[in-house]
Amino acid sequence: MIQSLNIIPISYYLYFCSVLFSIGVIGVLIKRNALLILMSIELMINSINLLLAAFSAYLNDPAGQIFVFFIMVVAAAEVAIGLAIVVLIFRTTHSIDINVLNKLKW
Amino acid sequence: MMFTKYIFYLLSILAIYSALMVLISRKPIHSVLYLTLTFFAIAGHYILLNAQFLAVVHIIVYAGAIMVLFLFTVMLLNLNKDERSQKPMWVKAAAILSGMMLMLVLIAVFRGYDIQVISNPALNQLGLVKNLGNVLYKDYLVPFELSSILFLTAMVGAVMLGKKEQI
């Protein structure tokens, strides 16, 4: 059953997901477009989903994949609300630059 | 078995390249299309893990629903122009530096990490629809029903936010 020489090591998935997550973090930090920030958040969510599915498959536990399913549900709801808010911001300020949104800052 | 390793490398490089292109592209619509490419590469990873149900759901939800929503927003708001207002250069440099440091720390933490792998993902039947459906409707029935309430709430919220007249 255990063929540790023949399967992809779990650490490869850890490295790959770390890189993808860091790219998402960099995107959130450098972008000013609200739409691109939402996209970077999607990247981070996807890297975590892949890691959960990988651990679930390697440890033979279906709970991880069920959890990925629920994360997808929440992500879909989050994107729907987030894009509605982006449209609302665009309608009031005619821009989706997040630096316009500093009225509540101080 | 070396074959799956090559597929893994190919999909990883494709995913990382297109994720970088999401950030590098000047136009938002190119970013959306590159993000779709990333999602397809990750769906390939799910198939490689023999999580077929997740792969199909991932393609339907992300490439089918979320990306269409993003594309509609970009096109309806007519946002497809170059980003002129960038952040200052030092903010960008600091952001990239701190992101690289996060990546370095994560990789250093995970280096040499090796769990006792107890199953081969290519052989077990874990991610098939039959198995996951059994688990979902036996052990996780209440969260599944609650997620439908979450969707209803999100739908009501999106419609309320998108309405033209103020409430």
Interface residues (C-beta under 8 A of the other chain):
Chain A: M1 I2 Q3 S4 N6 I7 I8 P9 I10 S11 Y12 L14 Y15 F16 S18 V19 L20 F21 S22 I23 G24 V25 I26 G27 L29 I30 K31 R32 N33 L35 L36 L38 M39 S40 E42 L43 N46 N49 L50 A53 A54 S56 A57 Y58 L59 N60 D61 P62 A63 Q65 I66 V68 F69 F70 M72 V73 V74 A75 A76 A77 E78 V79 A80 I81 L83 A84 I85 V86 V87 L88 F90 I96 D97 N99
Chain B: M1 T4 K5 F8 S12 A15 I16 A19 L20 V22 L23 P28 S31 V32 L35 T38 F39 I42 H45 Y46 L48 L49 N50 A51 F53 L54 V57 H58 V61 Y62 A65 I66 L69 F70 T73 V74 L76 L77 L79 E83 S85 Q86 K87 V91 K92 A95 I96 S98 G99 M100 L102 M103 L106 I107 F110 R111 G112 Y113 D114 I115 V117 I118 S119 N120 P121 A122 L123 N124 L126 G127 N131 L132 V135 L136 D139 Y140 P143 S147 L150 F151 T153 A154 M155 G157 A158 L161 G162
